[in-house]
């Protein structure tokens, strides 16, 4: 896996979590809030991978 793959994976995961949160928002607002927090964390991880030192040698 390279940087692009990891970023895409985290953003895809965030999108799935946000869709699930939206579908549960009316009946289960607490669960929807938790799913949204997890989605935010996934986006944060994607930014860390995109800009962080994990791939200091460059994309491969």
PEHU-V627036 format. One record per pair of residues at least 24 apart in sequence whose ideal C-beta (glycine too) atoms are under 8 Angstrom apart, sorted by the first residue. I is the first residue (numbers start at 1). J is the second residue. Records with the same first field share a line. If there is no record, write none. Layout:
# PEHU-V627036
I = J / J
This chain:
# PEHU-V627036
2 = 55 / 59 / 60
3 = 49 / 50 / 54 / 55 / 59
4 = 59
6 = 46 / 49
7 = 46 / 49 / 50
10 = 42 / 43 / 45 / 46 / 49
11 = 42 / 43 / 46
13 = 39 / 42
14 = 39 / 40 / 42 / 43 / 46
15 = 39
17 = 42
